[in-house]
Amino acid sequence: MTKLTLCASLAVLGLGCQTSPHSSVACSAPNPSSGACETSAQPPASCSAPIPVSGAVPTLEADQGELATSLLAPLSQQAGGGNLAFSPFGVSAIVDWAYASMPVSPTDPEALALGLTVSTVDAPAAFADIDCRLVTDGQSDGNQLTVANAIFLLAPGTPPSTSEVDADFGMTVQTVQGDPVTVVNGWASRQTNGLVPTLLQPGDLSGATDQVDVDVVSFKGEWASAFPASATQTGSFTTAASTQLQVPLMAQTNQFGYAHPQGFAIVELPYQGQQLALDIVLPDAVSGLPQLRSSFTAQAFAGWVAGLSPTSVAVTLPRFTVQSRLDLEPALVTLGVPAADLFGLHVDSFVQQTVVEVDESGTVAAAATELATEPTAVISPTAFEATHPFLFVLRDLPTGTILFVGELSDPS
């Protein structure tokens, strides 16, 4: 039986390509005149995949949304009420690949537990279509979005998947010569520009492990409207325990998508190109994050963002860095997936490491955008002060795909 170690290695830099004082990521190809990040115009390999059958793409998008929202509660519990960040799309990439590779159906108990309703036959092409659009959306206007998947074979043999399925999921197959931990960690580090240098840790691999599957989602983006560095001031952030923390608070007033449903407010901060955005969901009550989390379903979130309307908003947001290393297997067990099993594949471990960094801007191009988008009318802005624990969601707007989800409880 194939014994797998499944890894989803994630890295996201929320703002500019030029590093902030606390950032460990630099531009891979800065423009010498503007300082902005340049990305390749080459379409991702997934764009050459077969055209999916009608209805398969929205079905898989809905399935991924259900998994994204279902994972928040058990992963938050694992984080113990502290900061949390994870990539639902990174988890889905591995789960959907395993689902499409094994002889199962949407009526399989594990498929039902994971919210999978798309057929295994239709899933590969549908995933490739989503991946193509995500990467295309994320590689415009100075942004960089990378999705990379790899299978590392530690022992003689072949993956349980077919070459056609692997191609649609962007899987490259490599036979490991030497220490597998060094090989896998080196690959993940290169894919994330050094943000995730040690994905595998002692104990993740057993002597019986013969395959390691890794997914990487890496994003670096510039705000469509940068936060002026001169506006950042030290201010108070109140934790759920009513502790007052003194942290750097960014500020700007601009037109943003905004809504205030009952019990919380939401503001959407778009990145350059208006294809991806970060939604900040702020409970009205300082201790309101658990209640907000309990109402975070795919259907509810879709309704929240559908209700956004252009509003002049005075946004206050802390700089923050969130790092999480999560054991995904207990979370899947909570959803109803048998322990150490994924559609018949024996799982040694299933881990995800995520880094999220958010700051003012960092590039000349973003500063120019800031000047171009200053409000011109004298109006009374709506205050949105994210100075107590909140939920954040980084998503692709055209597809609705949730790339990253997190909770900020302590920005210090």
N, C-alpha and C positions, 0 to 999 in steps of 0.2 A: 504493500500500500504506500502510495506517495505520502510522505510526511513533510508538511509545509511550514515555513515561517513566513507569515504575511506581514509586510511592512508598508505603511503609508507614510512617506516622509514629506512633510509639508513645510513650506517657507513662504511668508508673505511680508513684503515691505509696503506699508500702507501709503507712503508718500515718497516723493522725489527720489531720483536716482543718485543724486549727490548725497553722500552719507552725512547723517547728523552726528553730533558728538557721541551718541550712545549706539550708533548703528554699526553693524559689522559687514554691511553689504555695499559694494561699490558698483558703479556702472561697468558693464562688460565692454561697452563700445560707446563712450561719450562723444558727442559731436564737438569737434575742436572749437567751433565758433560760438555755439550756444551753451555747451555743457550738458545738453539734454541727452537722454539715452536714445540710441538708435537701435532699431530691431530689424531683423531680416524680413524682406517682403515675401520670402518663400512660404507658400501655404504648408500647413502641417501635413504629414503623410496621411492622416486620417481623412483628408479631403478627397483622396482618390479612392476611397472605399465605395462599395456598391451602394446605390440609392436605396434607402430603407423603404419598406412597404408602407403604405398609407396608414397613418394613425400610430405607428410604432414609436416615433420620436416623442410626441406629446405624452404617450403612455409611459415611456421610460423617464421622461422629465418629471412626471407626477410621482412615479415610484421613487425617484431619487429625492424628491421633496419630502415624501413621507418618511424616508429613512433619516433624512437630515434632522427633522424636528423630533423624531422618536429618540434619537441618540442624545439629545441635549440633557434630559433629566438624569439618566444613569451616568453620563460622563461628568456632569456637574457634581453628582454625589461622590464620584471617585475623586474629584478635585477638592472635596471637603469644604466647599463654600469659598474657596480661593479663586484666583484668576484662572480662566479656562480659555483655550482656543483649540479648535479642531477643524478639519476640512471634510464636510460630508461628501463632497465630490471625490476626494481622495479615497474615502472608504468605499464609496459606490464603485469606483473603478475596479477595485479588487473584488468586491462582492459580485458585481455584474459579470466580471470575467469568469469567476468560479462558477457562477450560475449558468453561463452560456457554454461552459466547457464540459458540464456533467449531464448525464441523461435524467433530467428532472423536468417537471412541468410547473406552471403557476399554482397548481393545486397541492404541490409538495408542502408539507408542514413548515419547512424552513423558508420556502419562498413566501408563504403566507405571513410568517413571523416577520420577515424583512420587508413586507409590503410590495413584493415583486408581482406584477400582473402582466408584464410584457412576456411574450413567449421566448424561449431560449433560442429559437431560430431567428427571431427578429431582433434580439438584443444587440448582437455585434454591430450590425450596420447602423442601428439607431444610436448606439454609443458613439460610433465614429462620426456621425453627423453632428451630434452635440459637441464632441471634442473639437471638430473642425471649426464650428461657429464660435465656441468659447475662445480658442486660441486666436482666431481671426479678429474677434472683438477686442481681445486683450493685447494685441500687437499693433496698436494704432496710436498715433498722437503721442509718442514717447513712452507708452506703457510697454511692459514686458510680461506676458503670461506664458508659462511653459507647463505643459503636461507631458510627463515621460513615464513609461512603464517598462519594467525589465524582469525577466525570469533568469535567475542564477541557478544553474544545475550543479549540485555539489557531489553528485554520484552519477555513474553511467546510467543513462536512461533518457526518456523524453517527457516533456510536460504532458499532463492529461488533456490539454487543449490541442486543437489543430492549428496548423499554420495560418489558415484563413481567419480563425477567431483571433489568434495572436495579432495578426496584421490589423484587423479592425480595432483592436484595443491598443494598438501602438506598442505591443510587447516586443522587445528584442530579447532573444534567447542567447545566454552566454554560459559556457562551461567554465567553472571556476578552477583555476590552477593556483594552488597555494592556500593561504589563510582566507576563508570565506568572509570573515568579519572585516578584514582589511579591504578586500575587494568591494564588498557591498558598501561599506562606509565611504570608501573613496569615490564610488560612483554617485552616491547620494550627495556627498559634499560638492562634487563638481556640478551636479544638476541644480543645486541651491546656492551656488556662489559662496560656499563655505558656511551658510547659515546652519546647516545640519551636518556637522562633521562626524558625529558618532551616533548614527541611527541605531545600529546594533550594539547591545551591551552584553556583558557576561550573563549567561543564562538564557538568552534569547534563542540560541541554537542548541539542540541536543545532538548527541552522537548519531542519532538515527535520522536527523533532518537531511533530506536529499534535494530540497528545492527551496529557494527563497524568492518570493515575488515582491517587488517593490514598486510603489507608485509615488511619483513626485509631482506636486503642484506648487509652482513658484510664481509669485506675482510681485512686480514692482510698478507702482503707478504714481502719477502726478495728479494732484487735485486740479479740477477744472478751475476752482477758485482757491488759491493758496491762502493759508493763514499768515498774515504779516508777522514776521519775527518780532517786530517792534511792539506788537500788541500783546505778546506773551508776558504774563506776570505771575508771580507766585500767589497762590490763593488756597482756599480751604476745600478739601474733598472729604466728605463725611462718609465713613464706612457704615455697614449695616449695624455694627456694634456701637455706633455714635461716636467713634473716635475721629478727631479732627486731624487730617493730614495736610501738611503744607507742600504743595506740588506745583510744577509749572502748568498754568492754564492758558491754552491758546484761545484766541477770540477773533471773530470777524462777523460782520453783518452783511448779508447778501440774500438774494432770492434762492430759496431751496424748496424742494418738495417737503411738505410738512402736514402732519395730521395730529390730532389730539383725541383719540378714542377714549373711552371711559377708563380712567386709572393710569394712563401713561401717555407719553408724547413720542412721536417719531419724526426724525429729520433725515433726509437723504442727501449725502455729500457725494456728488458725482466726480469721477476721474476724467481726465482729458479724453475727449472723443465722445463722452456721454454714453458709453456702452457698458461701463461697469460703475458700481457705486457702493458706498459704505452706508448702511442704515444704522443709525444709533437709536435704540429703543430705550427710553428713559422712564422708569416708573415714577408716578407722582410722589409716592412715599419713599423715604430713605430706605426702608426695609422691605420694599415692594418687589424685589427681584424674584423671590421664590414664587409669588403669585403670578408674576408675568411669565416665568418659565413654565408654569403649569398650563397656561393658556396658549403656549407657543406650539401650534399645530400647523401643518402645511396649509390647510384651508384658512385658518385664522390669519396667518402671515400674509397670504395672498390678498385677503381682504384689507389688511392694514395698509399695504403698499398701494393697493388700488385706490385707496382714499386719500393719497397724498395730493396736495395742490400747491402751486407756486405761491410762496409766502415770503415776505421780508422777515428773516429770522436773525436774531442776534445769538450766535452760537458760541458757547463756552465749552471747551473740550480739553481734557488733560492730555498732555503727551503720555504715551504709554507703550510699554513693551510687555508682551505676554508670551511666556514659553511654557509649553505643556508637553509632557511625555505620557501618553495614555495607553493603558492596556484595553484594547477594544473587545477582547473575548468576553470578559464579564458583562460588558454592556450588551453584546449580542445575546448572551445567555438570558439577560433580563427581558429581552424582546421575545424569547422563545426558541432561540437556536441552541441545539444541544452542545454541551461543552466539548471542546477539541474536535469539532466537526463543522464542515462547511460544504454542504451538498455532497457528502461522502468523502471529502478530502480530509485527512487527519491533520489537524492544525496544532503545531507545537506552540506557537505564539502569534499574536496579532497586535502589533504596536503601531502607534502613530506619534511622531514628534512634530510639533508645530511651533513656529515662531511668528509673532505678529508685532510689527513696530509701526507706530504712528507718530508723526511729528508735523511741523508746520509746512515744509515744502522741500527746499533743497536744491532747486535748479533755477537757472536764469529764465528758462521758458515758463516755468510756473509763476515766477514773480511777474513776468510780463502779463500773464493771464490775470493775475490778481489786479493789476492796474486797469485792465480792460473791462473787468466785470464789477468794479465798484458801483454800488447803487447810485443813481443820479437823482432820484426823487427824494424829497424830504417826507418820510413817513415814519410812523411809530412801529418799530419792529417787534415781532414776537420773541420773547426771551426763551432760549433753550439752553439751560445751564446743566450740563452733564457733570455735576459735582457730587454725585453719590452713585452707588453701583448701578450698572446698566448692561444691557445686552447689545451686541453688535453683530451685523450680518453683512458680509461682502458678497455681492451677487452680480451675475451677468443680467443686464436689463432685457435684452431681446429674447433670451431663452428662459429667463427666470431662474436659472440654475444657481443654487446656493453654493458658493465656493468655500467660504469660511464662516464659522459661527464662533462667537466667544462671549465671555462675561468678564467685565472688569469690576473687581471688588476693591482692589488696592493698586492705584497707579504709581505708588512710591516704589 
